[in-house]
Amino acid sequence: IEAIAAPGYTDAALAILTAKKNLRLLVATAASDELVLKSISGGILAQTADRTPIDKMSARVVTQRAPTEEEWDALGFGWKVCKHVKSNAIVYARRGQSVSAGAGQMSRVDSVKVGAMKAVLPLKGTVLASDAFFPFPDGLEEAAKHGITAAIQPGGSMRDDDVIAAANRLGLAMVFTGVRHFRH
């Protein structure tokens, strides 16, 4: 053994390990603002790791109808899955189940359409998670055609009021997280 990395060492462990010749002891600490690095042409893209938890207390219901308990569970699950999908990420989910996802499109509405097209199971009764805000109501309207009942998204669009009005008109519950999952 040439090296050991651990979060720390007891005095007893240090007494044993330091007696070994040429053994390197490393202390591995977790950085709170861990960076995720991606190689790009001519450089590196550095992003902080997406570690912000979302729950009912931190999310904000913005529609006339609040999510049911079952919808809250599905929204939370979809939100967790969404952060691992390439942007523009859309996840259709049920409680504990990803039903479909759309990603990597130039527009959010196209990701909604791709997710609907790729669904093997029916989308009626699912919820929708979006990694970034809906810039227009069209994405939410398209998802509603496929039977979603609720949506979770960061909010923050200049047209949030239009998107909220569309959700209310469609009878959807919608939650804003205030946090983007957008990945590059």
C-alpha positions in Angstrom: 0.0 0.0 0.0 1.4 3.4 -1.0 -1.4 5.7 0.0 -4.6 5.8 2.1 -7.3 8.4 1.8 -9.8 8.7 4.6 -12.0 11.5 6.2 -9.7 11.3 9.3 -7.5 9.0 11.4 -7.7 8.1 15.1 -4.5 8.5 17.2 -4.2 4.7 17.4 -4.5 4.4 13.6 -1.9 7.1 13.1 0.5 5.3 15.4 0.2 2.1 13.3 0.1 3.8 9.8 3.0 6.2 10.4 5.3 3.3 11.2 5.0 2.1 7.6 7.7 3.5 5.3 6.7 5.5 2.3 3.0 5.4 3.1 1.1 8.6 2.3 -1.8 9.5 4.4 -4.4 11.8 2.8 -7.3 13.4 4.5 -10.2 13.6 2.1 -12.7 16.2 3.0 -16.0 16.9 1.2 -16.2 20.4 -0.2 -19.5 22.1 0.5 -19.3 24.0 -2.9 -18.0 21.0 -4.9 -17.4 21.9 -8.5 -18.4 19.8 -11.4 -15.9 20.1 -14.3 -16.6 19.5 -18.0 -14.1 19.7 -20.7 -15.1 22.0 -23.6 -13.3 23.0 -26.7 -10.5 25.4 -25.6 -11.3 25.2 -21.9 -13.2 23.9 -18.9 -16.7 24.6 -17.7 -16.9 24.7 -13.9 -20.3 24.5 -12.3 -21.2 24.2 -8.6 -22.7 20.8 -7.8 -26.5 20.7 -7.6 -27.2 19.7 -4.0 -30.1 21.9 -3.0 -32.9 19.8 -1.5 -36.5 20.8 -2.3 -39.4 20.0 -0.1 -42.9 21.3 0.7 -41.5 23.9 3.1 -39.1 25.4 0.5 -41.3 25.1 -2.6 -44.0 27.7 -3.3 -47.5 26.8 -4.6 -48.3 29.5 -7.2 -51.6 28.2 -8.6 -55.2 28.3 -7.2 -55.0 24.5 -6.7 -52.4 23.1 -4.4 -50.9 19.6 -5.2 -52.5 16.6 -3.5 -50.3 14.5 -1.2 -49.8 12.0 -4.0 -48.9 14.8 -6.4 -46.4 16.2 -3.9 -44.7 12.8 -3.7 -44.6 12.5 -7.4 -43.3 16.1 -7.8 -40.5 15.5 -5.3 -39.5 12.4 -7.1 -39.7 14.0 -10.5 -37.6 16.9 -9.3 -34.9 14.6 -8.0 -34.8 12.7 -11.3 -34.8 15.9 -13.4 -31.5 17.1 -12.0 -29.8 14.1 -13.6 -31.3 14.7 -17.1 -29.6 16.8 -19.8 -31.1 20.2 -20.2 -33.7 21.3 -21.3 -34.9 18.5 -19.0 -38.6 17.5 -18.7 -39.6 14.5 -16.6 -43.0 12.9 -16.5 -43.4 11.1 -13.1 -45.7 9.2 -10.8 -45.0 8.5 -7.1 -41.6 6.8 -7.2 -41.6 6.2 -10.9 -40.2 8.0 -13.9 -42.6 7.5 -16.8 -40.7 9.4 -19.5 -38.2 12.2 -20.1 -37.4 14.7 -22.8 -34.1 16.4 -22.9 -31.4 18.1 -25.0 -33.8 20.1 -27.1 -33.4 23.8 -28.2 -36.7 24.7 -26.6 -38.6 23.5 -23.5 -41.8 22.8 -25.5 -39.8 20.5 -27.8 -38.5 18.6 -24.7 -42.1 18.3 -23.5 -43.1 16.8 -26.9 -40.1 14.4 -27.0 -40.9 13.2 -23.5 -44.5 12.6 -24.5 -43.4 10.8 -27.7 -41.0 8.5 -25.8 -43.5 7.5 -23.1 -44.3 3.8 -23.1 -46.8 4.0 -20.3 -49.8 6.4 -20.4 -49.1 9.9 -19.2 -52.6 10.6 -17.9 -52.3 11.4 -14.2 -48.5 12.1 -14.2 -46.8 15.2 -13.0 -44.2 17.2 -14.8 -40.8 18.4 -13.6 -38.8 21.0 -15.5 -35.1 21.8 -14.8 -35.6 25.5 -15.7 -38.6 27.9 -16.0 -41.2 27.8 -18.7 -40.5 30.9 -20.8 -44.0 30.6 -22.3 -47.2 28.8 -21.5 -46.9 26.5 -24.5 -44.8 23.8 -22.8 -47.3 23.5 -19.9 -50.2 23.5 -22.4 -48.6 20.8 -24.4 -48.0 18.7 -21.3 -51.6 19.2 -20.2 -52.7 17.7 -23.5 -51.1 14.4 -22.4 -52.8 14.4 -19.0 -50.4 15.9 -16.4 -52.1 17.1 -13.2 -49.3 19.1 -11.7 -45.9 20.7 -12.4 -42.7 21.7 -10.6 -40.3 24.2 -12.0 -38.0 26.9 -10.7 -40.0 29.9 -11.9 -38.3 33.2 -12.7 -39.5 33.8 -16.2 -40.5 37.3 -17.3 -43.8 35.5 -18.3 -44.4 33.6 -15.0 -47.8 35.3 -14.7 -48.8 34.0 -18.2 -47.6 30.5 -17.3 -49.5 30.6 -13.9 -52.6 31.8 -15.6 -52.4 28.9 -18.1 -51.9 26.4 -15.2 -55.0 27.8 -13.5 -57.0 27.7 -16.7 -56.0 24.0 -17.2 -56.8 23.1 -13.6 -53.2 22.2 -12.8 -51.3 22.6 -9.6 -47.9 24.2 -10.0 -45.0 24.7 -7.6 -42.0 27.0 -8.0 -38.7 25.9 -6.4 -36.7 29.0 -6.9 -33.8 26.7 -7.9 -32.7 25.7 -11.4 -31.3 22.2 -12.2 -30.2 23.3 -15.6 -27.1 21.2 -16.7 -24.6 21.7 -19.5 
